[in-house]
């Protein structure tokens, strides 16, 4: 185990192995005082870990993100794909995960063509938790067009509800700490097939995209469910992975809806028990490009 300056222990890092039901590298037990109805009790609590993850490509530093220290190879692959640094898994030749006293460095080796493109449009991006824009130097970098996706059928509302009913129980880190977002791949029937968690919603989706790429799952038959709002970055990343339906438990933004419409992505928000809102049905001729206010659904 690594040690930070001053003697504090650094978190255990999991680059590729999935954490089990027990101790997780993404959480830590800490002492605390619990106040309840005027009484104070000494106890302990599981809290989420968060570390700096530095990504470098062919020896050139590119990004520093704050993330949960698990499934980091999935994260590196998913981030590379969703940010357009590579177009396919075949263009990523190697991932080397290197723990350091103050975080983790992930050294990626990519094709020479992609490396040259990266050098031409390079940006230094330092990301805080939930930050997908930090370091963008131009408006064009900040709001990239979403990659068009191919709609594969009408939205299966029962499948959406089935997946939403499962996800809370499947989120082990959230159950331990209450501080993790989840991103799940659901098959056409709404069964959750694959799930990744992180303190950051973008990271959770990147980890899922990377895990999907490393598996034999057909992403043309199913959808992504996220336990966060549907910001425009989540739309961009979903489209970059070639997935045609994004379902969120919370609200989309207006920009996310516009991007979804332009890319042909079906977008569902406010997914709760027995109800959800379809903001864009790419397969329906009735899908409206007019964004109307909705005050009925809670955030």
C-alpha positions in Angstrom: 0.0 0.0 0.0 1.3 3.5 -0.9 1.6 6.3 1.6 0.9 10.0 1.1 3.1 12.7 2.5 2.5 12.9 6.3 2.0 9.1 6.6 -1.6 8.7 5.5 -2.2 5.6 3.5 -3.1 5.9 -0.1 -6.0 3.9 -1.5 -5.7 0.5 -3.0 -5.9 0.7 -6.8 -7.7 -1.8 -9.1 -6.7 -1.4 -12.7 -8.6 -4.3 -14.2 -10.1 -6.7 -11.6 -13.6 -6.2 -10.5 -14.2 -5.6 -6.8 -16.2 -8.3 -5.0 -18.9 -8.1 -2.5 -16.5 -7.4 0.3 -13.8 -4.8 0.7 -13.6 -2.5 -2.3 -10.6 -0.4 -3.4 -13.1 2.3 -4.1 -14.2 2.7 -0.4 -12.6 3.1 3.0 -13.8 2.7 6.5 -13.3 5.8 8.6 -14.1 6.6 12.2 -16.9 9.2 12.7 -19.5 10.6 15.2 -23.1 10.1 14.5 -25.6 12.7 15.9 -29.2 11.6 16.0 -32.0 13.3 18.0 -29.5 14.9 20.4 -27.4 11.8 21.0 -23.8 11.3 19.8 -22.4 7.9 19.2 -18.9 6.8 18.0 -19.0 4.6 15.0 -17.4 4.0 11.6 -18.6 4.7 8.1 -17.7 3.6 4.5 -16.7 6.5 2.4 -15.9 6.6 -1.3 -12.3 6.9 -2.4 -11.3 9.5 -5.0 -7.8 9.7 -6.6 -6.1 11.6 -9.4 -5.8 9.6 -12.6 -3.3 10.9 -15.1 -3.7 9.7 -18.7 -0.8 9.9 -21.1 -0.7 8.9 -24.8 2.6 7.8 -26.3 4.5 9.5 -23.6 2.6 12.8 -23.8 0.5 13.9 -20.8 -3.1 14.6 -21.9 -5.6 14.6 -19.0 -5.8 14.4 -15.2 -9.2 13.2 -13.9 -10.5 12.6 -10.4 -12.0 9.1 -10.3 -12.7 6.0 -8.2 -9.7 3.7 -8.1 -11.3 0.7 -9.8 -11.7 -0.6 -13.3 -9.1 1.9 -14.5 -8.3 0.0 -17.7 -12.0 0.1 -18.6 -11.9 3.9 -17.9 -8.8 4.5 -20.0 -10.3 2.7 -23.0 -13.7 4.2 -22.6 -12.4 7.7 -22.2 -10.1 7.4 -25.2 -13.1 6.3 -27.4 -15.7 8.7 -26.0 -13.4 11.7 -26.3 -12.5 10.7 -29.9 -8.9 10.1 -29.3 -9.2 6.7 -30.9 -11.9 5.4 -33.2 -11.7 1.7 -32.3 -10.2 -0.6 -29.7 -7.7 -1.8 -32.3 -6.0 1.6 -32.3 -5.1 1.2 -28.6 -2.0 -1.0 -28.4 -1.2 -1.1 -24.7 -2.4 0.2 -21.3 0.1 0.4 -18.5 -1.3 1.3 -15.1 1.4 2.8 -12.8 0.4 3.6 -9.1 2.2 6.7 -7.6 2.1 8.1 -4.1 -0.2 10.9 -5.2 -2.4 9.0 -7.7 -2.2 6.7 -10.7 -0.7 7.2 -14.1 -2.2 5.3 -17.0 0.2 5.2 -19.9 -1.5 4.4 -23.2 0.1 3.5 -26.5 -2.0 4.3 -29.5 -1.5 4.1 -33.3 0.9 6.6 -34.9 -2.0 8.2 -36.9 -4.0 8.9 -33.8 -1.0 10.1 -32.0 -0.3 12.7 -34.7 -3.9 13.8 -34.7 -3.8 14.1 -30.9 -0.7 16.3 -31.1 -2.4 18.6 -33.6 -5.5 19.2 -31.5 -3.9 18.6 -28.1 -5.5 20.2 -25.0 -4.6 19.9 -21.4 -7.7 19.1 -19.5 -7.7 18.9 -15.7 -11.0 17.4 -14.6 -12.7 17.7 -11.3 -15.4 15.2 -10.3 -18.3 15.6 -12.7 -16.3 18.0 -14.9 -16.2 17.1 -18.6 -15.1 20.5 -20.0 -12.1 21.6 -17.9 -9.2 22.7 -20.1 -11.1 23.1 -23.4 -9.5 25.9 -25.2 -12.1 26.8 -27.9 -15.9 26.7 -28.2 -15.5 24.0 -30.9 -13.6 21.8 -28.4 -16.2 22.4 -25.7 -19.3 21.5 -27.8 -18.3 18.8 -30.3 -21.0 17.4 -32.6 -22.4 14.1 -31.4 -21.5 11.2 -33.6 -24.7 10.0 -35.5 -26.1 6.7 -34.4 -28.4 4.3 -36.1 -31.8 3.9 -34.4 -32.7 0.2 -33.9 -36.3 0.2 -33.0 -39.0 1.9 -30.8 -38.4 2.4 -27.2 -39.5 -0.5 -25.0 -41.1 1.2 -22.1 -41.4 -2.0 -20.0 -37.7 -2.7 -20.5 -36.8 0.8 -19.3 -38.9 0.2 -16.2 -37.4 -3.2 -15.6 -33.8 -1.9 -15.7 -34.6 1.1 -13.5 -36.1 -1.3 -10.8 -32.9 -3.3 -10.7 -30.1 -0.7 -10.8 -30.1 0.5 -7.1 -29.6 -3.1 -5.8 -26.8 -3.7 -8.3 -24.8 -0.7 -7.2 -22.5 -2.1 -4.5 -20.4 1.0 -4.1 -23.4 3.2 -3.8 -24.9 0.9 -1.2 -21.6 1.1 0.8 -21.0 4.8 0.6 -24.0 6.6 -1.0 -21.6 8.5 -3.1 -21.3 6.7 -6.5 -22.9 7.1 -9.9 -23.8 4.0 -11.9 -23.8 3.3 -15.6 -25.4 0.1 -16.8 -25.7 -1.8 -20.1 -29.2 -3.3 -20.4 -30.3 -5.8 -22.9 -33.4 -5.4 -25.1 -35.6 -6.9 -22.4 -34.3 -4.5 -19.7 -32.0 -7.0 -17.9 -28.8 -5.4 -16.5 -25.9 -7.2 -18.1 -22.9 -5.0 -17.1 -22.5 -2.1 -14.6 -19.7 0.2 -13.6 -19.6 2.8 -10.8 -17.6 5.9 -10.1 -17.8 9.1 -8.0 -18.1 10.9 -11.3 -21.0 10.3 -13.7 -18.8 10.8 -16.8 -16.3 8.3 -15.4 -18.9 5.7 -14.7 -20.1 5.9 -18.3 -16.5 5.8 -19.7 -15.8 2.7 -17.6 -19.0 1.1 -19.0 -18.0 2.0 -22.6 -14.6 0.5 -22.0 -16.0 -2.7 -20.5 -18.4 -3.1 -23.4 -15.6 -2.8 -25.9 -13.6 -5.4 -24.0 -16.5 -7.8 -24.0 -18.5 -9.6 -26.8 -21.7 -7.7 -26.0 -23.6 -6.5 -29.1 -24.3 -2.8 -28.3 -26.8 -2.6 -31.1 -29.3 -4.5 -29.0 -29.9 -2.7 -25.8 -29.5 0.6 -24.0 -27.5 2.5 -21.4 -29.1 3.5 -18.0 -27.3 6.1 -15.9 -28.1 7.2 -12.4 -27.5 10.9 -13.1 -28.8 13.7 -15.2 -28.4 13.5 -18.9 -25.9 16.3 -19.7 -24.7 16.9 -23.2 -21.4 15.1 -22.4 -23.3 12.0 -21.6 -25.1 12.2 -24.9 -21.8 12.7 -26.7 -20.2 9.7 -25.0 -23.2 7.5 -25.6 -23.2 8.4 -29.3 -19.4 7.9 -29.6 -20.0 4.3 -28.4 -22.6 3.7 -31.1 -25.4 3.2 -28.6 -28.8 4.4 -29.8 -30.7 4.8 -26.5 -29.7 6.7 -23.3 -31.9 6.4 -20.2 -31.3 8.7 -17.2 -32.9 8.7 -13.8 -32.8 12.5 -13.6 -33.3 15.4 -16.0 -31.7 16.1 -19.4 -30.4 19.5 -20.3 -31.8 21.4 -23.3 -28.4 21.1 -25.1 -28.5 17.3 -24.4 -31.9 17.1 -26.1 -30.7 19.1 -29.1 -27.6 17.0 -29.5 -29.7 13.8 -29.2 -32.1 15.0 -31.9 -29.2 15.9 -34.2 -27.5 12.5 -33.7 -30.5 10.3 -33.9 -30.2 9.2 -30.2 -33.3 8.3 -28.3 -33.3 10.0 -24.9 -35.3 9.2 -21.8 -35.2 11.1 -18.5 -36.8 11.2 -15.1 -36.9 7.4 -15.0 -38.7 6.5 -11.8 -41.1 3.8 -10.6 -43.8 3.4 -13.2 -43.0 6.6 -15.0 -40.4 8.1 -17.3 -40.3 10.9 -19.9 -39.3 10.5 -23.5 -37.5 13.6 -24.7 -36.4 12.2 -28.1 -37.7 9.1 -29.8 -35.5 8.8 -32.8 -37.8 6.2 -34.3 -41.0 8.3 -34.0 -42.2 10.7 -36.5 -43.9 12.6 -33.7 -40.7 13.3 -31.8 -40.7 17.1 -31.3 -37.8 19.4 -31.7 -39.5 21.9 -29.3 -38.3 21.7 -25.7 -41.2 22.2 -23.4 -40.9 22.9 -19.6 -42.0 20.1 -17.4 -42.8 20.8 -13.8 -44.6 17.6 -12.9 -41.6 15.4 -12.5 -39.4 15.8 -9.5 -35.6 16.1 -10.0 
